[in-house]
Amino acid sequence: MNLSFTLLLVNVVVFVGASEDWCYTGCENSPSRWGDHYEHCNGNRQSPINIDTKQVINNKNLQDFNLANFTKKDTMKNLTNNGHTVKCELEPGIEVSGGGLNDDYSTLQFHFHWGEDDLEHFPGSEHSINGHRYPMEMHIVSLKKGLNPTEAKANSEGISVLGFFIDVKEEIETGMPEVWERFSEAIPASGANVALSLDISIQDLLLDVDLTKYYRYHGSLTTPGCNEAVVWTVFQQPIRISKDLILRFTQNAGFTDVYRPQQSLHDRTVYGSSNLGATTPPSEGHEWCYEGCDHALSHWGDISGASCKGENQSPINIDSHNATYKPSLGHFSFFGFSDSQTMDYLINNGHTVNAVLKNGKVEVAGGGLEEMYTTVQFHFHWGNSSQHGLSGEGQSHRSTGSSHAKSAESHETPSSGGGSGSGGSEHAMDSHVYPMEMHIVSMKKGLTAEQAQKDPTAYAVLGFFIEATDDNDQPGIWKNFTDHLQMIQNIGSTIDLHQDISLDALLGNVDRTKYYRYKGSLTTPSCNEAVIWTIFKEPIKVSKNLVEKFSTETGLNNVFRSVQPLHNRVVYTTEVSSNPPSSPTPSSSPTCLFSLVLILSSLCATLWINQRQ
């Protein structure tokens, strides 16, 4: 058997899988079911994973790689769209060694994983660093020399994969760098295969990524059959290209969300290269946090390209007495809210707990919205239950020694201190906050991510306060939902949501005809001022012990932004104002009427006395 035929066989059998009866979404054999058909997918050394840099151990033996023929031109043979990814098959002669690998490897192909057009909210990298996922990920796949496909799959180090994150480089013009513009032009439609004649090398695509800084762990293929035969190398620095070139993969390939949810690390160790250090976080990109990093809450305004210093920011304090009645704010139409099979997976992304919904299954219209919106996810904001306790009826607006927030009535910008005050909801109602707030996020139907950047009504967010009650494990649907939190304790971890849970069940009997409306922003970077906010008057009532789980199970505390100034915006309401009545008139006041009677009586008595005289 000649070498070319062997490499082709490896590509088909090892890296694509023994059969094509699986998918990422839209079929019965999606990732949550892979283990039913491929036993290795239930293993304890599965990939991808989140890389927690605080747990990385430096390994002085992880030195520089030897990458043979990575700079050679004309080595890219074919570009194939197989319906799962876009894969580039390579000519023989490209090899990988060094870098702490125990053997030499022959490089066969590279392929990609991506999410959706909305790169910020739906990234597609499989691995993550400290819970941060990138828009795309590139995998360069190599087979240990001397092994056939069957032997490689049975060997714990039979396959080497070099993983590179791909991120947006904001400051460059479209179509750059040119090498990626030329490569992405060749992306074929689903099912197609094109021969390549590009004067491009693998190293050209890697740009200036520092190949001495990387993470190492032992894992698996990220597609069926998930063989635990991979030595993984994940490079710290991403490849940075213009946004339009990343979007070519979703648009030209014809499918989205081609990545496997992250798997548990179990008892494995992630090592860092000698030139990396044990706890070195990514140094570039738009990293942010609520507290404890360079771009903490008080520095969000310094993030390049962000709008966090704008004048239409969220959240706000809602002064119910000054809200303006607007008759056109009618009833909402909720589509798919009663469907208990719309939730895809739950993720701890290091900022919140985010429940991602199946694409196109849930929609919102009406309620004064001028267009239909597709619901994509819901998430939560909360404080620190262990430190401050939970008040069932809301608390006075946060005002702590660290000046986390100033009086909402004064409309001054609250001091951003990382959420150290009590409470946890982002919005406040008449200067009171609740222990938690739930945001259901929808995007205008048919809008592209590029258009959303310029549309002030791109998103519609439904905000629900959550009030803590003194009973236990109620409502039952919330007990069911929060039981999943123990399985996403690590940042970046995910769990499939395939139980019978609907949005209607979580919202309970909240009156959805009574709400407030204003125009604002996303409450996390990049703080785009593109949100139509709906804040419902009535809170969802959930047992205190279930609310506390969000903090105790995930280890995340004070994940909320302070209220922002209202400036000249107007808050509207569906209810006629119930302001106190004006000063009473004599005809309506018993006290005044009694006084009038006394005066008249006195006058009559005086007249009678004068007549007698």
Secondary structure, DSSP 8 states (H G I E B T S, - for coil): --HHHHHHHHIIIIIS-S-----SSSSSSSGGGHHHH-GGGGSSS-S--EE-GGG-EE-TT---EEEETTT-SS-EEEEEE-SS-EEEEE-TT-EEEETT-SS-EEEEEEEEEE--S-TTTS---SSEETTB--SEEEEEEEEETT--HHHHHHSTTSEEEEEEEEEE-TTS-TT-SHHHHHHHHT---TT-EEE------HHHHHTT--TT-EEEEEE--SSTT--S-EEEEEESS-EEE-HHHHHHHHHHH------------TT---EE-TTT-SS----SS----SSSSTT-GGGGGGSTT--TTSSS-S--EE-GGG-EE-TT---EEEESTT-TT-EEEEEE-SS-EEEEE-TTS-EEEETT-SS-EEEEEEEEEE--HHHH---TT-EE----TT-----TTTT------SS-SS---SSEETTEE-SEEEEEEEEETT--HHHHTT-TTSEEEEEEEEEEESSSS-SHHHHHHHGGGGG--STT-EEE--SS--HHHHHTT--TT-EEEEEE--SSTT--S-EEEEEESS-EEEEHHHHHHHHHHH------------TT---EESS----------TTT-HHHHHHHHHHHHHHHHHHHHHHH-
